[in-house]
C-alpha cells in the first residue's frame, strides 16, 4: 500500500534531520494518512478511501465527497477515486 492520499495525491517528501551540531542526515516526511469511509449522497453508499487529514478537512469544507470530487483535478485522484467521480457524474446526469 503506497503512502499517497487518494484524493489530493499528497505523498512523502524528503528533507534533513538537523542535529544541534548542524549534522544533516536524510529523512522522509510522511503524510498523515487515515482509512475513512466517506458517504456519497448521490449514490447513497459509502466508499473506503485512504486520505490525508488535510484532505478530510477539505472534504468537510466543500460539503461532502460529491462536491469535493466535482472540483478535484483528475490527475491528482487515484484510480479508485476517479471511478467514484465518474459514477457520481453519471448518476447526476441521469437524474
Phi and psi in radians as a Rosetta constraint file:
Dihedral C 1 N 2 CA 2 C 2 CIRCULARHARMONIC -1.355 0.35
Dihedral N 2 CA 2 C 2 N 3 CIRCULARHARMONIC 2.729 0.35
Dihedral C 2 N 3 CA 3 C 3 CIRCULARHARMONIC -1.642 0.35
Dihedral N 3 CA 3 C 3 N 4 CIRCULARHARMONIC 1.101 0.35
Dihedral C 3 N 4 CA 4 C 4 CIRCULARHARMONIC -2.297 0.35
Dihedral N 4 CA 4 C 4 N 5 CIRCULARHARMONIC 2.362 0.35
Dihedral C 4 N 5 CA 5 C 5 CIRCULARHARMONIC -1.195 0.35
Dihedral N 5 CA 5 C 5 N 6 CIRCULARHARMONIC 2.325 0.35
Dihedral C 5 N 6 CA 6 C 6 CIRCULARHARMONIC -1.297 0.35
Dihedral N 6 CA 6 C 6 N 7 CIRCULARHARMONIC -0.354 0.35
Dihedral C 6 N 7 CA 7 C 7 CIRCULARHARMONIC -1.759 0.35
Dihedral N 7 CA 7 C 7 N 8 CIRCULARHARMONIC -0.633 0.35
Dihedral C 7 N 8 CA 8 C 8 CIRCULARHARMONIC -1.892 0.35
Dihedral N 8 CA 8 C 8 N 9 CIRCULARHARMONIC -0.249 0.35
Dihedral C 8 N 9 CA 9 C 9 CIRCULARHARMONIC 1.340 0.35
Dihedral N 9 CA 9 C 9 N 10 CIRCULARHARMONIC 0.174 0.35
Dihedral C 9 N 10 CA 10 C 10 CIRCULARHARMONIC -1.187 0.35
Dihedral N 10 CA 10 C 10 N 11 CIRCULARHARMONIC 2.246 0.35
Dihedral C 10 N 11 CA 11 C 11 CIRCULARHARMONIC -2.279 0.35
Dihedral N 11 CA 11 C 11 N 12 CIRCULARHARMONIC -2.982 0.35
Dihedral C 11 N 12 CA 12 C 12 CIRCULARHARMONIC -1.163 0.35
Dihedral N 12 CA 12 C 12 N 13 CIRCULARHARMONIC 2.559 0.35
Dihedral C 12 N 13 CA 13 C 13 CIRCULARHARMONIC -2.071 0.35
Dihedral N 13 CA 13 C 13 N 14 CIRCULARHARMONIC 2.772 0.35
Dihedral C 13 N 14 CA 14 C 14 CIRCULARHARMONIC -1.980 0.35
Dihedral N 14 CA 14 C 14 N 15 CIRCULARHARMONIC 2.717 0.35
Dihedral C 14 N 15 CA 15 C 15 CIRCULARHARMONIC -2.913 0.35
Dihedral N 15 CA 15 C 15 N 16 CIRCULARHARMONIC -2.784 0.35
Dihedral C 15 N 16 CA 16 C 16 CIRCULARHARMONIC -2.164 0.35
Dihedral N 16 CA 16 C 16 N 17 CIRCULARHARMONIC 2.464 0.35
Dihedral C 16 N 17 CA 17 C 17 CIRCULARHARMONIC -1.445 0.35
Dihedral N 17 CA 17 C 17 N 18 CIRCULARHARMONIC 2.248 0.35
Dihedral C 17 N 18 CA 18 C 18 CIRCULARHARMONIC -2.038 0.35
Dihedral N 18 CA 18 C 18 N 19 CIRCULARHARMONIC 2.065 0.35
Dihedral C 18 N 19 CA 19 C 19 CIRCULARHARMONIC -1.426 0.35
Dihedral N 19 CA 19 C 19 N 20 CIRCULARHARMONIC 3.054 0.35
Dihedral C 19 N 20 CA 20 C 20 CIRCULARHARMONIC -1.082 0.35
Dihedral N 20 CA 20 C 20 N 21 CIRCULARHARMONIC -0.537 0.35
Dihedral C 20 N 21 CA 21 C 21 CIRCULARHARMONIC -1.523 0.35
Dihedral N 21 CA 21 C 21 N 22 CIRCULARHARMONIC 0.196 0.35
Dihedral C 21 N 22 CA 22 C 22 CIRCULARHARMONIC 1.151 0.35
Dihedral N 22 CA 22 C 22 N 23 CIRCULARHARMONIC 0.414 0.35
Dihedral C 22 N 23 CA 23 C 23 CIRCULARHARMONIC -1.325 0.35
Dihedral N 23 CA 23 C 23 N 24 CIRCULARHARMONIC 2.365 0.35
Dihedral C 23 N 24 CA 24 C 24 CIRCULARHARMONIC -2.007 0.35
Dihedral N 24 CA 24 C 24 N 25 CIRCULARHARMONIC 2.247 0.35
Dihedral C 24 N 25 CA 25 C 25 CIRCULARHARMONIC -2.249 0.35
Dihedral N 25 CA 25 C 25 N 26 CIRCULARHARMONIC 2.557 0.35
Dihedral C 25 N 26 CA 26 C 26 CIRCULARHARMONIC -1.200 0.35
Dihedral N 26 CA 26 C 26 N 27 CIRCULARHARMONIC 2.570 0.35
Dihedral C 26 N 27 CA 27 C 27 CIRCULARHARMONIC -2.613 0.35
Dihedral N 27 CA 27 C 27 N 28 CIRCULARHARMONIC 2.947 0.35
Dihedral C 27 N 28 CA 28 C 28 CIRCULARHARMONIC -2.063 0.35
Dihedral N 28 CA 28 C 28 N 29 CIRCULARHARMONIC 2.411 0.35
Dihedral C 28 N 29 CA 29 C 29 CIRCULARHARMONIC -1.765 0.35
Dihedral N 29 CA 29 C 29 N 30 CIRCULARHARMONIC 1.949 0.35
Dihedral C 29 N 30 CA 30 C 30 CIRCULARHARMONIC -1.638 0.35
Dihedral N 30 CA 30 C 30 N 31 CIRCULARHARMONIC 2.515 0.35
Dihedral C 30 N 31 CA 31 C 31 CIRCULARHARMONIC -1.244 0.35
Dihedral N 31 CA 31 C 31 N 32 CIRCULARHARMONIC 2.675 0.35
Dihedral C 31 N 32 CA 32 C 32 CIRCULARHARMONIC -1.448 0.35
Dihedral N 32 CA 32 C 32 N 33 CIRCULARHARMONIC 1.528 0.35
Dihedral C 32 N 33 CA 33 C 33 CIRCULARHARMONIC -1.623 0.35
Dihedral N 33 CA 33 C 33 N 34 CIRCULARHARMONIC 2.459 0.35
Dihedral C 33 N 34 CA 34 C 34 CIRCULARHARMONIC -2.325 0.35
Dihedral N 34 CA 34 C 34 N 35 CIRCULARHARMONIC 2.512 0.35
Dihedral C 34 N 35 CA 35 C 35 CIRCULARHARMONIC -1.530 0.35
Dihedral N 35 CA 35 C 35 N 36 CIRCULARHARMONIC 2.023 0.35
Dihedral C 35 N 36 CA 36 C 36 CIRCULARHARMONIC -2.288 0.35
Dihedral N 36 CA 36 C 36 N 37 CIRCULARHARMONIC 2.760 0.35
Dihedral C 36 N 37 CA 37 C 37 CIRCULARHARMONIC -1.954 0.35
Dihedral N 37 CA 37 C 37 N 38 CIRCULARHARMONIC 2.034 0.35
Dihedral C 37 N 38 CA 38 C 38 CIRCULARHARMONIC -1.841 0.35
Dihedral N 38 CA 38 C 38 N 39 CIRCULARHARMONIC 2.397 0.35
Dihedral C 38 N 39 CA 39 C 39 CIRCULARHARMONIC -1.594 0.35
Dihedral N 39 CA 39 C 39 N 40 CIRCULARHARMONIC 2.389 0.35
Dihedral C 39 N 40 CA 40 C 40 CIRCULARHARMONIC -1.794 0.35
Dihedral N 40 CA 40 C 40 N 41 CIRCULARHARMONIC 2.147 0.35
Dihedral C 40 N 41 CA 41 C 41 CIRCULARHARMONIC -1.239 0.35
Dihedral N 41 CA 41 C 41 N 42 CIRCULARHARMONIC -0.625 0.35
Dihedral C 41 N 42 CA 42 C 42 CIRCULARHARMONIC -1.183 0.35
Dihedral N 42 CA 42 C 42 N 43 CIRCULARHARMONIC -0.815 0.35
Dihedral C 42 N 43 CA 43 C 43 CIRCULARHARMONIC -1.526 0.35
Dihedral N 43 CA 43 C 43 N 44 CIRCULARHARMONIC -0.309 0.35
Dihedral C 43 N 44 CA 44 C 44 CIRCULARHARMONIC 1.236 0.35
Dihedral N 44 CA 44 C 44 N 45 CIRCULARHARMONIC 0.542 0.35
Dihedral C 44 N 45 CA 45 C 45 CIRCULARHARMONIC -2.613 0.35
Dihedral N 45 CA 45 C 45 N 46 CIRCULARHARMONIC 2.945 0.35
Dihedral C 45 N 46 CA 46 C 46 CIRCULARHARMONIC -1.749 0.35
Dihedral N 46 CA 46 C 46 N 47 CIRCULARHARMONIC 2.691 0.35
Dihedral C 46 N 47 CA 47 C 47 CIRCULARHARMONIC -2.253 0.35
Dihedral N 47 CA 47 C 47 N 48 CIRCULARHARMONIC 2.291 0.35
Dihedral C 47 N 48 CA 48 C 48 CIRCULARHARMONIC -1.498 0.35
Dihedral N 48 CA 48 C 48 N 49 CIRCULARHARMONIC 2.163 0.35
Dihedral C 48 N 49 CA 49 C 49 CIRCULARHARMONIC -2.324 0.35
Dihedral N 49 CA 49 C 49 N 50 CIRCULARHARMONIC 2.705 0.35
Dihedral C 49 N 50 CA 50 C 50 CIRCULARHARMONIC -1.912 0.35
Dihedral N 50 CA 50 C 50 N 51 CIRCULARHARMONIC 1.751 0.35
Dihedral C 50 N 51 CA 51 C 51 CIRCULARHARMONIC -2.198 0.35
Dihedral N 51 CA 51 C 51 N 52 CIRCULARHARMONIC 2.827 0.35
Dihedral C 51 N 52 CA 52 C 52 CIRCULARHARMONIC -1.362 0.35
Dihedral N 52 CA 52 C 52 N 53 CIRCULARHARMONIC 2.810 0.35
Dihedral C 52 N 53 CA 53 C 53 CIRCULARHARMONIC -1.109 0.35
Dihedral N 53 CA 53 C 53 N 54 CIRCULARHARMONIC -0.611 0.35
Dihedral C 53 N 54 CA 54 C 54 CIRCULARHARMONIC -1.157 0.35
Dihedral N 54 CA 54 C 54 N 55 CIRCULARHARMONIC -0.665 0.35
Dihedral C 54 N 55 CA 55 C 55 CIRCULARHARMONIC -1.185 0.35
Dihedral N 55 CA 55 C 55 N 56 CIRCULARHARMONIC -0.623 0.35
Dihedral C 55 N 56 CA 56 C 56 CIRCULARHARMONIC -1.102 0.35
Dihedral N 56 CA 56 C 56 N 57 CIRCULARHARMONIC -0.702 0.35
Dihedral C 56 N 57 CA 57 C 57 CIRCULARHARMONIC -1.155 0.35
Dihedral N 57 CA 57 C 57 N 58 CIRCULARHARMONIC -0.664 0.35
Dihedral C 57 N 58 CA 58 C 58 CIRCULARHARMONIC -1.151 0.35
Dihedral N 58 CA 58 C 58 N 59 CIRCULARHARMONIC -0.673 0.35
Dihedral C 58 N 59 CA 59 C 59 CIRCULARHARMONIC -1.096 0.35
Dihedral N 59 CA 59 C 59 N 60 CIRCULARHARMONIC -0.774 0.35
Dihedral C 59 N 60 CA 60 C 60 CIRCULARHARMONIC -1.118 0.35
Dihedral N 60 CA 60 C 60 N 61 CIRCULARHARMONIC -0.696 0.35
Dihedral C 60 N 61 CA 61 C 61 CIRCULARHARMONIC -1.175 0.35
Dihedral N 61 CA 61 C 61 N 62 CIRCULARHARMONIC -0.651 0.35
Dihedral C 61 N 62 CA 62 C 62 CIRCULARHARMONIC -1.427 0.35
Dihedral N 62 CA 62 C 62 N 63 CIRCULARHARMONIC -0.161 0.35
Dihedral C 62 N 63 CA 63 C 63 CIRCULARHARMONIC 1.768 0.35
Dihedral N 63 CA 63 C 63 N 64 CIRCULARHARMONIC 0.452 0.35
Dihedral C 63 N 64 CA 64 C 64 CIRCULARHARMONIC 2.037 0.35
Dihedral N 64 CA 64 C 64 N 65 CIRCULARHARMONIC 3.042 0.35
Dihedral C 64 N 65 CA 65 C 65 CIRCULARHARMONIC -1.106 0.35
Dihedral N 65 CA 65 C 65 N 66 CIRCULARHARMONIC -0.728 0.35
Dihedral C 65 N 66 CA 66 C 66 CIRCULARHARMONIC -1.078 0.35
Dihedral N 66 CA 66 C 66 N 67 CIRCULARHARMONIC -0.794 0.35
Dihedral C 66 N 67 CA 67 C 67 CIRCULARHARMONIC -1.196 0.35
Dihedral N 67 CA 67 C 67 N 68 CIRCULARHARMONIC -0.652 0.35
Dihedral C 67 N 68 CA 68 C 68 CIRCULARHARMONIC -1.127 0.35
Dihedral N 68 CA 68 C 68 N 69 CIRCULARHARMONIC -0.817 0.35
Dihedral C 68 N 69 CA 69 C 69 CIRCULARHARMONIC -1.189 0.35
Dihedral N 69 CA 69 C 69 N 70 CIRCULARHARMONIC -0.507 0.35
Dihedral C 69 N 70 CA 70 C 70 CIRCULARHARMONIC -1.115 0.35
Dihedral N 70 CA 70 C 70 N 71 CIRCULARHARMONIC -0.619 0.35
Dihedral C 70 N 71 CA 71 C 71 CIRCULARHARMONIC -1.620 0.35
Dihedral N 71 CA 71 C 71 N 72 CIRCULARHARMONIC -0.225 0.35
Dihedral C 71 N 72 CA 72 C 72 CIRCULARHARMONIC -1.256 0.35
Dihedral N 72 CA 72 C 72 N 73 CIRCULARHARMONIC 2.558 0.35
Dihedral C 72 N 73 CA 73 C 73 CIRCULARHARMONIC -1.388 0.35
Dihedral N 73 CA 73 C 73 N 74 CIRCULARHARMONIC 2.443 0.35
Dihedral C 73 N 74 CA 74 C 74 CIRCULARHARMONIC -1.135 0.35
Dihedral N 74 CA 74 C 74 N 75 CIRCULARHARMONIC -0.533 0.35
Dihedral C 74 N 75 CA 75 C 75 CIRCULARHARMONIC -1.236 0.35
Dihedral N 75 CA 75 C 75 N 76 CIRCULARHARMONIC -0.432 0.35
Dihedral C 75 N 76 CA 76 C 76 CIRCULARHARMONIC -1.454 0.35
Dihedral N 76 CA 76 C 76 N 77 CIRCULARHARMONIC -0.391 0.35
Dihedral C 76 N 77 CA 77 C 77 CIRCULARHARMONIC -1.409 0.35
Dihedral N 77 CA 77 C 77 N 78 CIRCULARHARMONIC 2.608 0.35
Dihedral C 77 N 78 CA 78 C 78 CIRCULARHARMONIC -1.328 0.35
Dihedral N 78 CA 78 C 78 N 79 CIRCULARHARMONIC 2.991 0.35
Dihedral C 78 N 79 CA 79 C 79 CIRCULARHARMONIC -1.076 0.35
Dihedral N 79 CA 79 C 79 N 80 CIRCULARHARMONIC -0.680 0.35
Dihedral C 79 N 80 CA 80 C 80 CIRCULARHARMONIC -1.142 0.35
Dihedral N 80 CA 80 C 80 N 81 CIRCULARHARMONIC -0.804 0.35
Dihedral C 80 N 81 CA 81 C 81 CIRCULARHARMONIC -1.177 0.35
Dihedral N 81 CA 81 C 81 N 82 CIRCULARHARMONIC -0.593 0.35
Dihedral C 81 N 82 CA 82 C 82 CIRCULARHARMONIC -1.161 0.35
Dihedral N 82 CA 82 C 82 N 83 CIRCULARHARMONIC -0.661 0.35
Dihedral C 82 N 83 CA 83 C 83 CIRCULARHARMONIC -1.137 0.35
Dihedral N 83 CA 83 C 83 N 84 CIRCULARHARMONIC -0.725 0.35
Dihedral C 83 N 84 CA 84 C 84 CIRCULARHARMONIC -1.091 0.35
Dihedral N 84 CA 84 C 84 N 85 CIRCULARHARMONIC -0.742 0.35
Dihedral C 84 N 85 CA 85 C 85 CIRCULARHARMONIC -1.060 0.35
Dihedral N 85 CA 85 C 85 N 86 CIRCULARHARMONIC -0.762 0.35
Dihedral C 85 N 86 CA 86 C 86 CIRCULARHARMONIC -1.195 0.35
Dihedral N 86 CA 86 C 86 N 87 CIRCULARHARMONIC -0.653 0.35
Dihedral C 86 N 87 CA 87 C 87 CIRCULARHARMONIC -1.118 0.35
Dihedral N 87 CA 87 C 87 N 88 CIRCULARHARMONIC -0.720 0.35
Dihedral C 87 N 88 CA 88 C 88 CIRCULARHARMONIC -1.146 0.35
Dihedral N 88 CA 88 C 88 N 89 CIRCULARHARMONIC -0.748 0.35
Dihedral C 88 N 89 CA 89 C 89 CIRCULARHARMONIC -1.111 0.35
Dihedral N 89 CA 89 C 89 N 90 CIRCULARHARMONIC -0.680 0.35
Dihedral C 89 N 90 CA 90 C 90 CIRCULARHARMONIC -1.165 0.35
Dihedral N 90 CA 90 C 90 N 91 CIRCULARHARMONIC -0.718 0.35
Dihedral C 90 N 91 CA 91 C 91 CIRCULARHARMONIC -1.192 0.35
Dihedral N 91 CA 91 C 91 N 92 CIRCULARHARMONIC -0.636 0.35
Dihedral C 91 N 92 CA 92 C 92 CIRCULARHARMONIC -1.248 0.35
Dihedral N 92 CA 92 C 92 N 93 CIRCULARHARMONIC -0.577 0.35
Dihedral C 92 N 93 CA 93 C 93 CIRCULARHARMONIC -1.219 0.35
Dihedral N 93 CA 93 C 93 N 94 CIRCULARHARMONIC -0.641 0.35
Dihedral C 93 N 94 CA 94 C 94 CIRCULARHARMONIC -1.384 0.35
Dihedral N 94 CA 94 C 94 N 95 CIRCULARHARMONIC -0.398 0.35
